[in-house]
Amino acid sequence: MHTLSDGYVTHEGCDHIFFVGFLGAGKSTLARNLGRLYRRHYVDTDRMAERMMCKTVRECFEQDGEEAFRDAETKVLERLRNEKSLLVSCGGGIVERPENSSLMREMGVVVFLDGDLQDSLRQIQHPEKRPDLGGNARELYDHRRPLFKSAADYVIDIRDKTFEEVAEDAGCLLWAEGLL
């Protein structure tokens, strides 16, 4: 990391910030809003995988199976090696593969937006488009939460906070750490 005479911090190499968390945690909204505020590009791994596969996440799960979608997620992450300084919203299942967590940590830092299952379920606007929820959301949440924690460099507790409070917490933390 270098500080230029005008006060801006520049980073060497890949310096992405990856946002992980359960479905509905606000990862995409946070990445988009911080991107606008700090003038950094943001991407969404689910949208990138959909473009790569020419189908929605749900269609991919139904037609090709979860494994094919997880393969696409890994390819998306590998492609991000060629980019710089992105804010990356990750799909809820990206931590299902240990190599994905390793790739993210190799390319930057991982921020876990940690909330309660009920809060997440309330935030999901289109549950019918979420292939991995099914009837076992509690099991999925209990399975993934330790994976998120293990992958994370930073944890932001989003319980009982407004989106504005979460965005402020994330922005302040990442700025203080010299990451934004």
Sine and cosine of phi, psi and omega as CSV:
sin_phi,cos_phi,sin_psi,cos_psi,sin_omega,cos_omega
0.00,0.00,0.66,-0.75,0.04,-1.00
-0.78,-0.63,0.61,-0.80,0.11,-0.99
-0.96,-0.28,0.83,-0.56,0.00,-1.00
-0.99,0.11,0.25,-0.97,-0.05,-1.00
-0.87,0.50,-0.42,0.91,0.00,-1.00
-1.00,0.06,0.08,1.00,0.08,-1.00
1.00,-0.08,-0.17,0.99,0.01,-1.00
-0.97,0.23,0.57,-0.82,0.03,-1.00
-0.99,-0.15,0.76,-0.65,0.10,-0.99
-0.90,-0.44,0.57,-0.82,-0.03,-1.00
-0.93,-0.37,0.50,-0.87,0.09,-1.00
-0.99,-0.17,0.55,-0.84,0.04,-1.00
0.96,0.29,-0.29,-0.96,-0.04,-1.00
-0.98,0.17,0.79,-0.61,-0.08,-1.00
-0.67,-0.74,0.74,0.67,-0.01,-1.00
-0.95,0.31,0.38,-0.93,0.16,-0.99
-0.89,-0.46,0.89,-0.46,-0.04,-1.00
-0.98,-0.20,0.80,-0.60,0.06,-1.00
-0.98,-0.22,0.85,-0.53,0.02,-1.00
-0.85,-0.53,0.35,-0.94,0.03,-1.00
0.33,-0.94,0.11,-0.99,-0.04,-1.00
-0.93,0.36,0.26,-0.97,0.05,-1.00
-0.79,0.61,0.69,-0.72,0.06,-1.00
0.99,0.17,0.14,0.99,-0.02,-1.00
-0.96,0.27,-0.25,0.97,0.02,-1.00
0.99,-0.12,0.36,0.93,-0.06,-1.00
-0.88,0.47,-0.73,0.69,-0.04,-1.00
-0.92,0.39,-0.70,0.71,0.00,-1.00
-0.89,0.46,-0.67,0.74,0.01,-1.00
-0.90,0.45,-0.74,0.67,0.00,-1.00
-0.87,0.49,-0.69,0.72,-0.01,-1.00
-0.89,0.46,-0.74,0.67,-0.06,-1.00
-0.94,0.34,-0.65,0.76,0.07,-1.00
-0.91,0.41,-0.58,0.81,0.05,-1.00
-0.87,0.49,-0.69,0.72,0.02,-1.00
-0.92,0.40,-0.69,0.73,-0.05,-1.00
-0.92,0.40,-0.67,0.74,-0.08,-1.00
-0.98,-0.22,0.15,0.99,0.03,-1.00
0.82,0.58,0.77,0.64,0.09,-1.00
-0.84,-0.54,0.54,-0.84,0.02,-1.00
-0.96,0.29,0.53,-0.85,0.04,-1.00
-0.78,-0.63,0.51,-0.86,0.03,-1.00
-0.66,-0.75,0.29,-0.96,0.00,-1.00
-0.82,-0.58,0.86,-0.51,-0.07,-1.00
-0.90,0.44,-0.57,0.82,0.04,-1.00
-0.89,0.45,-0.71,0.70,0.00,-1.00
-0.90,0.44,-0.64,0.77,0.01,-1.00
-0.90,0.43,-0.65,0.76,0.03,-1.00
-0.92,0.40,-0.62,0.78,0.05,-1.00
-0.88,0.48,-0.69,0.72,0.02,-1.00
-0.90,0.44,-0.65,0.76,-0.01,-1.00
-0.89,0.45,-0.63,0.78,-0.08,-1.00
-1.00,-0.08,-0.12,0.99,-0.02,-1.00
0.85,0.53,0.62,0.79,0.06,-1.00
-0.30,-0.95,0.29,-0.96,0.01,-1.00
-0.95,0.31,0.26,-0.97,0.05,-1.00
-0.85,0.53,-0.73,0.69,-0.01,-1.00
-0.87,0.50,-0.71,0.71,0.02,-1.00
-0.88,0.48,-0.64,0.77,0.01,-1.00
-0.89,0.46,-0.73,0.68,0.02,-1.00
-0.86,0.51,-0.70,0.71,-0.06,-1.00
-0.94,0.33,-0.65,0.76,-0.11,-0.99
-1.00,-0.01,-0.59,0.81,-0.13,-0.99
-0.91,-0.42,-0.31,0.95,-0.01,-1.00
1.00,-0.09,0.33,-0.94,-0.05,-1.00
-0.88,0.48,-0.62,0.78,-0.04,-1.00
-0.86,0.51,-0.65,0.76,0.03,-1.00
-0.90,0.44,-0.63,0.77,0.03,-1.00
-0.92,0.38,-0.65,0.76,0.02,-1.00
-0.90,0.44,-0.57,0.82,0.09,-1.00
-0.88,0.48,-0.69,0.73,0.01,-1.00
-0.90,0.44,-0.65,0.76,0.04,-1.00
-0.85,0.53,-0.71,0.71,-0.01,-1.00
-0.89,0.45,-0.66,0.75,0.04,-1.00
-0.89,0.46,-0.64,0.77,0.04,-1.00
-0.87,0.50,-0.74,0.67,0.01,-1.00
-0.87,0.50,-0.68,0.73,0.00,-1.00
-0.88,0.48,-0.59,0.81,0.02,-1.00
-0.93,0.37,-0.43,0.90,-0.01,-1.00
-0.94,0.34,-0.22,0.98,0.07,-1.00
-0.86,0.51,-0.46,0.89,-0.05,-1.00
-1.00,0.07,0.01,1.00,-0.03,-1.00
-0.94,-0.33,0.12,-0.99,-0.01,-1.00
-0.65,-0.76,0.64,-0.77,0.18,-0.98
0.85,0.53,0.67,0.74,0.03,-1.00
-1.00,-0.01,0.48,-0.87,0.24,-0.97
-0.98,-0.18,0.87,-0.49,-0.18,-0.98
-0.89,-0.45,0.90,-0.44,0.13,-0.99
-1.00,0.06,0.84,-0.54,-0.07,-1.00
-0.97,-0.23,0.58,-0.82,0.09,-1.00
-0.88,0.48,0.46,-0.89,-0.08,-1.00
-0.85,0.53,-0.43,0.90,-0.05,-1.00
-0.98,-0.18,0.16,0.99,-0.09,-1.00
-0.87,0.48,-0.45,0.89,-0.02,-1.00
-0.99,0.13,0.01,1.00,0.03,-1.00
-0.89,0.45,-0.43,0.90,0.03,-1.00
-0.95,-0.32,0.85,-0.53,0.01,-1.00
-0.84,0.54,-0.54,0.84,0.00,-1.00
-0.91,0.42,-0.47,0.88,0.05,-1.00
-0.93,0.38,-0.67,0.74,0.05,-1.00
-0.88,0.47,-0.65,0.76,0.03,-1.00
-0.90,0.44,-0.68,0.73,0.03,-1.00
-0.87,0.49,-0.70,0.71,-0.02,-1.00
-0.89,0.45,-0.70,0.72,-0.03,-1.00
-0.93,0.36,-0.52,0.86,0.05,-1.00
-0.92,0.38,-0.55,0.84,-0.09,-1.00
-0.99,-0.13,-0.06,1.00,-0.03,-1.00
0.20,-0.98,-0.60,-0.80,0.01,-1.00
-0.87,-0.50,0.43,-0.90,-0.03,-1.00
-0.90,-0.44,0.79,-0.61,0.01,-1.00
-0.91,-0.41,0.86,-0.51,0.01,-1.00
-0.99,-0.10,0.87,-0.49,0.11,-0.99
-1.00,0.02,0.98,-0.20,-0.16,-0.99
-0.99,-0.12,0.90,-0.43,0.02,-1.00
-0.67,-0.74,-0.02,-1.00,0.03,-1.00
-1.00,0.06,0.44,-0.90,0.02,-1.00
-0.85,0.53,-0.72,0.70,-0.05,-1.00
-0.88,0.47,-0.62,0.78,0.05,-1.00
-0.89,0.46,-0.69,0.72,0.00,-1.00
-0.89,0.46,-0.71,0.70,-0.03,-1.00
-0.89,0.45,-0.57,0.82,0.04,-1.00
-0.93,0.38,-0.51,0.86,-0.07,-1.00
-0.99,0.16,-0.34,0.94,-0.07,-1.00
-0.95,0.32,0.92,-0.40,-0.08,-1.00
-0.98,0.18,-0.51,0.86,-0.04,-1.00
-0.74,-0.67,0.97,0.25,-0.04,-1.00
-0.87,0.49,-0.43,0.90,0.00,-1.00
-0.92,0.40,-0.30,0.95,0.01,-1.00
-1.00,-0.05,0.01,1.00,-0.05,-1.00
-0.98,-0.19,0.98,-0.21,-0.11,-0.99
-0.95,0.33,-0.44,0.90,-0.14,-0.99
-0.99,-0.12,0.10,0.99,0.04,-1.00
-0.98,0.20,-0.84,0.54,-0.01,-1.00
0.80,0.60,-0.55,-0.84,0.00,-1.00
-0.99,-0.13,0.06,1.00,-0.09,-1.00
-0.88,-0.48,0.75,0.66,-0.01,-1.00
-0.87,0.49,-0.65,0.76,-0.01,-1.00
-0.88,0.47,-0.71,0.71,0.02,-1.00
-0.89,0.46,-0.68,0.73,0.00,-1.00
-0.90,0.44,-0.70,0.71,0.04,-1.00
-0.87,0.49,-0.75,0.66,-0.02,-1.00
-0.89,0.45,-0.54,0.84,0.03,-1.00
-0.95,0.30,-0.69,0.73,-0.12,-0.99
-0.99,0.14,-0.50,0.87,-0.09,-1.00
-0.82,0.58,-0.73,0.68,0.05,-1.00
-0.91,0.42,-0.49,0.87,0.05,-1.00
-0.93,0.38,-0.66,0.75,0.06,-1.00
-0.88,0.48,-0.73,0.69,-0.04,-1.00
-0.88,0.47,-0.64,0.77,-0.01,-1.00
-0.92,0.39,-0.59,0.81,-0.03,-1.00
-0.98,0.21,-0.38,0.93,-0.22,-0.98
-0.98,0.19,0.64,-0.77,0.22,-0.97
-1.00,0.03,-0.53,0.85,-0.02,-1.00
-0.69,-0.72,0.57,-0.82,0.07,-1.00
-0.84,-0.54,0.77,-0.64,0.08,-1.00
-0.90,-0.44,0.88,-0.48,0.02,-1.00
-0.97,0.23,0.87,-0.50,-0.05,-1.00
-0.97,-0.23,0.05,1.00,-0.03,-1.00
-0.90,0.44,0.70,-0.71,0.08,-1.00
0.84,0.54,0.47,0.88,0.03,-1.00
-0.87,-0.49,0.53,-0.85,0.12,-0.99
-0.97,0.24,0.25,-0.97,0.05,-1.00
-0.87,0.49,-0.63,0.78,0.00,-1.00
-0.88,0.48,-0.64,0.77,0.02,-1.00
-0.92,0.39,-0.65,0.76,0.03,-1.00
-0.90,0.43,-0.71,0.71,0.00,-1.00
-0.88,0.47,-0.66,0.75,0.02,-1.00
-0.91,0.42,-0.69,0.72,0.04,-1.00
-0.86,0.51,-0.72,0.69,-0.03,-1.00
-0.91,0.41,-0.73,0.68,-0.01,-1.00
-0.88,0.48,-0.71,0.70,0.00,-1.00
-0.90,0.44,-0.70,0.71,0.00,-1.00
-0.89,0.46,-0.76,0.65,-0.06,-1.00
-0.93,0.36,-0.57,0.82,0.07,-1.00
-0.92,0.40,-0.73,0.68,-0.02,-1.00
-0.88,0.47,-0.52,0.85,0.00,-1.00
-0.99,0.11,-0.03,1.00,0.00,-1.00
0.97,0.24,0.41,0.91,-0.07,-1.00
-0.99,-0.14,-0.28,0.96,0.03,-1.00
-0.92,-0.39,0.00,0.00,0.00,0.00
